[in-house]
């Protein structure tokens, strides 16, 4: 096709000369770099995401090392790392391998899982408030755990019960929301109702708990990383890794779903089925995370917004960056809980909520400029 | 694009047989038997709410028939795997959703979805199809720009490029000229016409403007309350009686001075207005 003849008016309107006071939009720079790149291309957003990911990995390494070296017994990083692989003083090995490392790994696994779950849900529902906390999944996981505590069964079964509860909440959600397909608005509204009901049930059970179980129960109302074991962490870690691989394999479908149901259908994607697959992936990720930590607030909700603020609109790359950022946030928050707060034994959910709420408010205010209609 | 001519068995003829399309309890299309010739440009026209967009949704499998079938070269499209149908039939919906801050090229790349397997990497064929789609729609220079910052005409060309990257022999367009000014309407229709003449694509589009439909279509389907009031070459079916019967508009149908195709010139208020001003 021949491109249409440009309809330039005979006398081109000269733009007003930009003055320093009025040029809110930066004038195009005319430096040598721009001139040499003949077909003008934007600086790659992918490169920026990659750079941020490298920073996040570095942050995880630093925080993880800190987590291994600090505590009631301080040890130099090298000693801690040697202890991690079973070398050195047996006391150090015990402290690092049995207490610090699982807790650190749990923070990474749960933080990454929650953040990816939140990122998937927000994009799937085109709703910036969608997150497992809102969809009933964390409520279901908590109810599963608390119910198990109430029966007095072995506490090692708690993660399984939480996973079961989360999936049960998802089934409830699907059953109530399904009406010849999974519509977006309906899912969000039903999710809110399911979450409210489940949270109420959790609170009811916790209130009626005997005093000696009150502390364990508290974890399932706010979320904590205290006392994770390798058995729990490795099981959940493997499952989270598998679910995340599924999320990245399904990412192409997510991108097609972004075009709306009609276009997706025209491209040979059944929108409801694809949405269900992605929804299940997100629910499994969130349930597994909640099984490790309890309902840690704000990670799933806030991390995708932080990543969008830093790296731009969602892509497969920013989903990976979300996983890393979630790990940084939860790991960092847990270190704050353990070492920087005057009160000991606070659940990590208190810190993530305290950090997350104002940060999210700032982002929302920044984004409510007309060019960023994220609530559209 | 490639390997289009050497598939003689495919005429890309769409047909409906006793097709019922419903929204809930409301029957929009009832018992429709229609043949849309392969290798031609078909325009579907009709008054508001006559079911033309619904028909297009039925033809493109977005809407399942309550009864009857839609067939592509004789094969029921509802029995085909969704992806194989999507490799033969592309669709541009009336109001597609533009993802936030997506670039033109990223948008057009999504058109390759039906050609990609779950884990297959982006291939040279995919890139070639995208480049050609950008080229044909004149959007190569816009490839790194954000779609939501383009003008209406540019945005529509980007969406058509997505449908072209899908590399289908059949293209369904739902009111592709809506919300565009006259210049961009003609650009889009000329592009569609080129796609037909240069690469033999079969095009089915819903249009509002009778004159444009008559100009650009080889085959015209006039729908009225879910039934075909007329179907055939525009010069044979479009006359004053039909326009009166379907649109309830008194008019003359004269040969278009540019193309010789039928041109609908409504009678009525305009003349009264002119006399009022004169008097």
Interface residues (C-beta under 8 A of the other chain):
Chain A: X1 X2 X3 X4 X7 X39 X40 X41 X42 X249 X252 X255 X256 X258 X259 X260 X261 X262 X263 X265 X266 X267 X268 X269 X270 X312 X313 X374
Chain B: X57 X60 X61 X62 X81 X82 X83 X84 X85 X86 X87 X89 X90 X91 X92 X93 X96 X97 X99 X100 X101 X102 X103 X110 X111 X113 X114 X116 X118 X119 X136 X137 X138 X141 X144 X162 X163 X166 X172 X183 X184 X187 X190 X191 X194
